Structure formats: structure tokens, C-alpha cells
């Protein structure tokens, strides 16, 4: 009987242990299940993002119509904080670049709007007013402050057999209202001696322009020069053609009026200068001089030159060899390269600087 009783107690203890183990197992299962629940507050879940759109604008130093826009927008609250950008330049164009550059079509007031869209679709906008001003025109100013020389802007390049030079010029009185002096454009070969020029034209302010170098009596008689005008920009075009054997021919157009076409370049120095003139010009043009006043006078007047473009057709196709509209230059800078290392002009340039309209 005692043995049976002991066996009964052992079975009871075994049942208790079994139920204890089962309870422990169920508890672990519940804990494990809870740990895998998507609703666990310790698991990060993206919520709607917050978008702060903002930008800054910086005007270009060389063109006041052009602005660089820097996007400083921020997206928070989501793991993918990328965004797209949509720009409206006040009705003057648009862009989808993140940080675009834009050139406005004209001066004026523009409300520039940036719309930023986050990856979850949340949108933010920012608007800034930009005051756009037209760029001030810059150009070369040639004066004459010395009584033993002319003011001069000179450009030197490799010889161009067949080419064309175009530019704008303006002559004007100085601050003391002295008489306006003559401006010149000289197209020369490998020598800048006057008698060896291909052609030199005297540009006047109140009388018909005239040849100074390179023209025969027949060419002078046939020329159809317009009258010069003070204080106005006028276009000039000079083209030439050389063959390496003979003296070149040239054509001149001023303010849209053809002065002469296909004239033969001639020395004014007499028969003794004919061989020197031929040697200096037969390979075409290499030196270009814009000169003001004379070697024996001083003037406070000014000779303005702008939009210089030099072309060559030596390859069979007309290409631009040199151009300068002076917009990328700083007003007041000297154009002599010994003083201003950024100047592309010849070191014999004198009394030539960068001007700017007010």
C-alpha cells in the first residue's frame, strides 16, 4: 500500500512538471510571436515627409540677365529624402534641373517659383522676386593723351590670306568739349608701316570718311564714302584676298554702304616702296590697328570700338579667328597686356582701356 502511494505521488509530480514545461513553452511562443508583430512600436515606419523648399539666386558677373539658382531644399521624415524640382522663372521659362542657370529675355521683375516634390508625393514651394537689369554695354575706349603718338588698340594674329574684319565704332567729344579727332582702322600684313598697309580708312564725325593708306587715285575717285556721325555706333566691314604672289584686293563697307569692292592695295610711298609693300601684304593681313587722333596733337575726345570679329576663309570655310565684345572685361582695365595680363591685344596698344555705358 505504501508503495502504491509513493507511485501516485511521483505521477502527480510528473504531471505538475509537464504542465509547467507546457506553460513555459507557450509563454516563449507568445513572446516570440509578439517580437515579430509589425505593430511593434520599436520598428521604424515612414510617416508623411516634411518638405522645406528654398533657394538662392546669384547674378552672373559677365551678363546681368543671367542668374545661377542654388537649390537649398530639404526633405525630412522619410528614409528616401530625394526630391524632384520644377522651376518657373516668372513666366520667362522653366527648368527641371536641381540647380539651374537661366538667362532672362529682358530686364524686369520676375517672381521665380521652385516646386519641390518628395519621393512620397509631398510638395513644397518657395517664391523669390528677382530684379533683373539689362547688362551695361562695355567696349574699348581709345584716347590720345600724348603729343608724340596716337592712341591705339592693336591686334596681331597669324597671317590670314582671305579674311574679313567687322566691328562697331563711335566717336564722341570728351568732357571739355574739344573737337572730335579722326579715328582710323588699319589693316596690315607683316608690317605696320603706313605705306605698307593693305588699307587704312580715316573715320570722321561730320564729313565723309576717306582713305589714308592703300588706295590708288582711281580707287579714291571711285569710292562711295558715307558721312561720319558723332555719338552713334556705326558698323564697319573690311574684307581682303591675297594669293601669296600679288598685292591683295580689299573691299570696304561702312554702315551698310559699300564704299569700294575688290580694290587693289597700293602703296602711297612712291615707286621705291613698291617691293616693300608687296612683301608686306602678299600673304594677307596679320595686324589690325584702331588709332585715334594724330602724332602731333592731344585730344580729350574718344574713339569707341566694340564687337570686334575677325574671320578667316583660308580653310575654304569662313571661321572666326578672334572676337571680343568686351562684356567679360572689367570697366577701367587697361588693354595693354604688359599692364593687364588678361588682355589679348598687342603690347603696342596705348591709351586703350575698357569703357562702360552708364
C-alpha positions in Angstrom: 0.0 0.0 0.0 2.8 2.4 0.8 4.5 1.5 -2.4 1.3 2.4 -4.4 1.0 5.7 -2.5 4.6 6.7 -3.4 3.9 5.9 -7.1 0.8 8.1 -7.0 2.9 11.0 -5.6 5.5 10.6 -8.3 2.9 10.7 -11.1 1.4 13.8 -9.6 4.8 15.5 -9.5 5.4 14.4 -13.1 2.1 15.9 -14.2 3.0 19.2 -12.5 6.3 19.3 -14.2 4.7 18.5 -17.6 2.2 21.3 -17.2 4.9 23.7 -16.0 7.0 22.9 -19.1 4.0 23.4 -21.4 3.2 26.7 -19.8 6.8 27.8 -20.3 6.7 26.7 -23.9 3.5 28.6 -24.6 5.0 31.8 -22.9 8.0 31.6 -25.1 5.8 31.2 -28.2 3.7 34.2 -27.3 6.8 36.3 -26.7 8.4 35.2 -30.0 5.1 36.0 -31.8 4.9 39.4 -30.2 8.5 40.1 -31.3 7.6 39.6 -34.9 4.5 41.7 -34.8 4.5 44.6 -37.4 2.8 46.8 -34.8 5.8 46.7 -32.6 6.5 50.4 -31.7 10.2 49.8 -31.9 10.1 49.2 -35.7 10.6 52.4 -37.7 7.7 53.2 -40.0 7.9 56.1 -42.6 5.4 58.8 -42.0 4.4 61.6 -44.4 7.5 63.7 -45.1 8.1 67.4 -44.3 9.3 69.4 -47.3 11.0 72.8 -46.9 11.6 74.4 -50.3 14.2 77.2 -50.6 16.8 78.6 -53.0 19.2 81.4 -53.6 20.0 83.4 -56.8 23.3 84.9 -57.9 23.7 87.2 -60.9 26.4 86.4 -63.4 29.4 88.7 -63.4 29.5 88.9 -67.2 25.8 89.1 -68.0 23.3 90.7 -65.7 20.5 88.9 -67.5 21.9 85.5 -66.4 21.3 84.1 -62.9 22.6 80.9 -61.2 20.0 79.3 -58.9 21.1 77.2 -56.0 18.5 74.7 -54.6 18.7 74.5 -50.8 15.5 72.5 -50.3 15.3 69.8 -47.6 13.1 66.7 -47.2 12.7 65.1 -43.7 10.7 62.3 -42.1 11.3 59.5 -44.6 14.2 57.3 -45.4 14.3 58.3 -49.1 14.8 62.0 -48.9 15.3 62.6 -52.6 13.1 65.1 -54.5 12.4 66.5 -57.9 12.5 70.1 -58.8 10.3 72.3 -61.1 11.3 75.9 -61.7 9.1 78.7 -63.1 11.1 81.7 -63.9 8.3 84.2 -63.6 6.7 83.2 -66.9 10.1 83.6 -68.7 10.9 79.9 -68.9 11.1 76.7 -66.8 13.5 74.0 -65.8 13.6 70.6 -64.1 17.3 70.9 -63.1 18.0 70.8 -59.4 20.1 74.0 -59.5 19.7 75.6 -63.0 21.2 78.7 -64.7 18.7 80.9 -66.5 19.2 83.9 -68.8 16.1 86.1 -68.8 14.9 87.5 -72.0 14.8 91.1 -70.8 15.2 93.3 -67.7 12.3 93.4 -65.3 10.8 92.0 -62.1 10.3 88.2 -62.1 8.7 86.1 -59.3 10.7 82.9 -59.5 9.0 79.8 -58.0 10.6 76.5 -57.1 8.3 73.5 -56.5 9.9 70.5 -54.8 8.2 67.1 -54.7 9.4 64.5 -52.3 9.6 60.7 -53.1 6.3 60.2 -51.2 4.5 62.9 -53.1 4.5 65.6 -50.5 5.1 69.1 -52.2 6.8 72.2 -51.0 7.1 75.6 -52.8 9.3 78.7 -52.5 9.0 82.0 -54.4 11.6 84.8 -54.6 11.4 88.1 -56.5 14.4 88.7 -58.8 15.1 92.2 -60.1 16.8 91.7 -63.5 18.7 94.6 -65.1 19.9 94.9 -68.7 23.7 94.5 -68.9 25.7 97.6 -69.3 27.5 97.7 -72.7 31.3 97.6 -72.5 33.7 98.5 -75.3 37.2 99.7 -75.9 37.9 103.3 -75.3 40.8 104.8 -77.3 42.0 108.3 -76.3 45.1 110.4 -77.2 46.9 111.8 -74.2 50.4 112.1 -75.8 51.5 114.7 -78.4 54.1 112.3 -79.9 51.9 109.3 -80.6 48.3 108.3 -81.4 46.1 106.3 -79.1 46.0 102.8 -80.4 44.4 99.4 -79.9 46.4 96.8 -81.8 45.6 93.1 -82.5 48.2 90.8 -84.0 47.4 87.3 -85.4 49.0 84.8 -87.8 48.6 85.9 -91.4 45.1 85.4 -93.0 45.2 85.3 -96.8 41.4 85.6 -97.3 39.5 87.2 -94.4 37.1 89.7 -93.1 37.1 92.1 -90.1 33.9 93.6 -88.7 33.4 96.0 -85.7 31.3 98.8 -84.4 32.8 102.3 -83.7 31.7 105.5 -82.2 33.5 108.9 -81.9 32.5 111.4 -79.3 33.6 114.6 -77.6 35.4 114.5 -74.3 34.4 116.2 -71.0 35.9 119.6 -72.1 34.1 119.6 -75.4 37.2 119.6 -77.5 36.9 118.9 -81.2 36.5 115.3 -82.1 39.6 113.9 -83.8 39.6 111.3 -86.6 39.6 107.6 -85.8 41.3 105.1 -88.0 41.2 101.4 -88.9 44.4 100.0 -90.4 44.5 96.5 -91.9 48.1 95.5 -92.5 50.3 92.5 -93.3 53.6 91.8 -91.5 54.5 95.5 -91.2 52.5 98.3 -89.6 54.4 101.0 -91.6 51.7 103.1 -93.2 52.9 102.8 -96.7 52.9 99.0 -96.4 49.3 98.7 -95.2 46.7 96.8 -97.1 44.3 99.6 -96.4 43.7 102.3 -93.8 40.4 104.3 -93.5 40.0 107.6 -91.7 36.7 107.7 -89.8 35.3 111.2 -89.4 32.5 112.6 -87.3 31.0 115.3 -89.5 32.4 114.7 -93.0 32.7 111.8 -95.5 35.2 109.2 -94.4 38.3 108.8 -96.6 41.2 106.5 -97.4 44.5 107.3 -95.7 46.6 104.3 -97.0 46.5 101.6 -99.6 44.3 103.3 -102.1 45.2 104.4 -105.6 43.9 107.6 -107.2 41.4 105.6 -109.2 40.2 103.9 -106.0 39.8 107.2 -104.2 37.9 108.6 -107.1 35.6 105.6 -107.3 35.0 105.3 -103.5 31.4 106.0 -102.2 32.0 107.0 -98.6 29.1 107.9 -96.3 29.4 110.9 -94.0 30.6 110.2 -90.4 28.2 110.8 -87.5 29.3 111.6 -83.9 27.9 109.8 -80.8 26.4 106.9 -82.8 27.5 103.3 -83.2 28.2 102.5 -86.8 29.3 99.2 -88.3 32.4 98.7 -90.4 33.4 95.7 -92.6 36.7 95.3 -94.3 37.5 92.1 -96.3 40.6 91.2 -98.3 42.0 88.5 -100.5 45.7 87.6 -101.0 47.4 84.9 -103.0 51.0 85.0 -101.8 52.3 86.4 -105.1 50.4 89.7 -105.8 49.3 92.6 -103.7 45.9 91.8 -102.2 42.5 93.2 -103.1 40.1 94.6 -100.5 36.5 95.8 -100.0 35.1 98.3 -97.5 31.5 98.6 -96.2 30.5 101.3 -93.7 27.1 101.5 -92.1 25.8 99.1 -94.7 27.0 101.2 -97.6 29.6 99.7 -100.0 32.5 102.1 -100.3 34.6 100.1 -102.7 34.7 96.5 -103.8 37.8 94.5 -104.9 40.2 97.5 -104.9 43.9 96.6 -105.4 46.1 97.6 -102.5 48.6 100.3 -103.4 51.5 101.9 -101.6 51.4 105.7 -101.2 55.2 105.9 -100.7 56.2 106.0 -104.3 57.9 103.6 -106.6 60.7 102.9 -104.1 58.2 101.4 -101.7 56.5 99.0 -104.2 58.7 96.0 -103.4 58.4 96.6 -99.6 54.6 97.0 -99.9 54.3 93.7 -101.9 56.5 91.8 -99.5 54.4 93.1 -96.5 51.0 92.4 -98.0 51.1 89.5 -100.4 50.4 86.9 -97.6 47.4 88.8 -96.3 46.5 90.5 -93.1 48.1 90.0 -89.7 47.9 93.3 -87.9 44.9 95.4 -87.1 45.1 98.9 -85.6 42.4 101.1 -84.3 44.1 104.5 -83.9 42.8 107.9 -82.6 43.9 111.5 -83.4 47.5 112.1 -84.7 51.1 112.0 -83.6 51.2 115.8 -83.0 48.0 116.5 -81.1 46.4 115.7 -77.8 42.6 115.2 -77.5 40.1 114.6 -74.8 37.8 113.1 -77.3 37.2 109.4 -77.5 37.1 106.6 -80.1 35.0 103.7 -79.0 35.3 100.2 -80.6 33.1 97.2 -80.0 32.0 93.8 -81.2 35.3 93.0 -83.0 35.1 89.8 -85.1 37.9 88.6 -87.3 37.2 85.8 -89.8 39.4 83.6 -92.0 38.4 81.7 -95.1 41.8 80.1 -95.7 40.4 76.6 -94.9 37.7 77.0 -97.5 35.1 77.7 -94.8 34.7 81.0 -93.1 35.6 80.6 -89.4 36.0 83.1 -86.5 39.7 83.6 -85.6 39.1 86.3 -82.9 36.2 88.1 -81.3 35.7 90.5 -78.5 32.5 92.2 -77.3 34.3 93.4 -74.1 31.4 92.2 -71.9 33.6 89.8 -70.0 36.1 92.6 -69.2 36.2 95.0 -66.3 35.4 98.7 -66.8 38.6 100.7 -66.5 41.0 97.9 -67.2 44.0 98.8 -69.4 44.1 96.8 -72.7 47.9 96.8 -72.9 49.0 93.2 -72.0 52.1 94.5 -70.2 49.8 96.1 -67.7 46.8 93.8 -67.9 47.9 90.1 -68.4 44.3 89.1 -69.4 44.4 91.4 -72.5 44.7 89.6 -75.9 45.9 92.7 -77.6 49.4 93.7 -78.8 51.8 95.3 -76.4 52.0 98.4 -78.5 48.4 99.2 -77.6 48.4 102.7 -75.9 45.7 104.9 -74.3 43.3 102.0 -74.7 41.1 100.8 -71.9 37.6 99.2 -71.2 34.7 101.6 -71.1 31.1 101.1 -69.9 27.9 102.9 -70.6 26.2 104.3 -67.6 
